[in-house]
């Protein structure tokens, strides 16, 4: 199952606030990008000035996603949406290129 996540924090809760983006806090805060046994991270895109991250994840269930992203979800607002791959669906249906 695919999930699209948009997570926001602000300048006051930014893990890079005190030491910059290579600080121990910032490096630890983004460790989730590596995924885990339950969640495959397919893409991560960050807008630094907006303190916003967009990601596409593959997991069997919502709980696996929230477990992986727990720290991100605690520092700001987040939206976790199940999504489908429209390109794959179109190809699987035999409608690609028609």
C-alpha positions as CSV (number, residue, x, y, z in Angstrom):
1,X,0.0,0.0,0.0
2,X,1.3,3.5,-0.9
3,X,1.1,6.5,1.5
4,X,1.8,10.1,0.7
5,X,2.9,12.1,3.7
6,X,3.2,15.8,4.1
7,X,4.8,16.8,7.4
8,X,5.3,20.4,8.6
9,X,7.1,21.9,11.6
10,X,8.0,25.5,12.2
11,X,11.2,27.4,12.8
12,X,10.8,26.9,16.6
13,X,10.5,23.1,16.4
14,X,13.0,22.6,13.6
15,X,15.6,19.9,14.5
16,X,18.2,22.0,12.6
17,X,17.4,25.2,14.6
18,X,20.5,25.2,16.9
19,X,23.2,23.3,15.0
20,X,22.2,23.4,11.4
21,X,21.2,20.7,9.0
22,X,24.3,18.5,9.8
23,X,23.8,18.7,13.6
24,X,23.3,15.6,15.5
25,X,19.7,16.6,16.2
26,X,18.9,17.1,12.5
27,X,20.7,13.9,11.4
28,X,18.8,11.9,14.0
29,X,15.5,13.6,13.0
30,X,15.8,12.5,9.4
31,X,16.9,8.9,10.2
32,X,13.4,7.8,9.2
33,X,14.4,8.5,5.6
34,X,16.3,5.2,5.6
35,X,13.0,3.3,6.2
36,X,12.8,0.1,8.2
37,X,11.7,-3.5,7.8
38,X,8.1,-2.5,7.7
39,X,8.2,0.7,5.5
40,X,10.0,1.3,2.2
41,X,10.8,4.9,1.6
42,X,10.3,5.6,-2.2
43,X,11.0,9.3,-2.2
44,X,11.6,12.3,0.1
45,X,11.5,15.9,-0.9
46,X,12.1,18.7,1.5
47,X,11.3,22.4,1.3
48,X,13.7,24.0,3.8
49,X,12.3,27.5,3.8
50,X,8.8,26.1,4.4
51,X,10.0,23.5,7.0
52,X,7.9,20.9,5.0
53,X,8.7,17.4,3.9
54,X,6.8,15.4,1.2
55,X,7.4,11.7,1.1
56,X,6.0,8.6,-0.7
57,X,6.1,5.4,1.4
58,X,5.2,1.8,0.8
59,X,3.9,-0.2,3.8
60,X,1.3,-2.8,4.7
61,X,-0.6,-0.5,7.0
62,X,-1.0,2.9,8.5
63,X,0.5,1.9,11.9
64,X,3.8,1.0,10.3
65,X,4.0,4.5,8.7
66,X,3.2,6.3,11.9
67,X,5.7,4.2,13.9
68,X,8.4,5.1,11.4
69,X,7.6,8.8,11.3
70,X,6.7,9.2,15.0
71,X,9.3,11.9,15.7
72,X,8.3,13.9,12.6
73,X,4.6,13.7,13.6
74,X,5.4,15.0,17.1
75,X,7.1,18.3,16.0
76,X,4.3,19.6,13.8
77,X,1.3,18.9,11.7
78,X,1.2,16.0,9.3
79,X,-1.1,14.5,6.7
80,X,-0.9,10.8,5.9
81,X,-2.9,9.7,2.9
82,X,-3.2,6.3,1.3
83,X,-2.7,6.7,-2.5
84,X,-2.6,4.5,-5.6
85,X,-0.2,4.4,-8.5
86,X,-2.3,5.6,-11.4
87,X,0.4,4.9,-13.9
88,X,0.7,1.3,-12.8
89,X,-3.0,0.9,-12.7
90,X,-3.4,2.2,-16.2
91,X,-0.6,-0.1,-17.5
92,X,-2.0,-3.1,-15.7
93,X,-5.4,-2.5,-17.2
94,X,-3.9,-2.5,-20.7
95,X,-4.7,1.2,-21.3
96,X,-1.2,2.5,-21.6
97,X,-0.4,4.0,-25.0
98,X,-4.0,3.7,-26.2
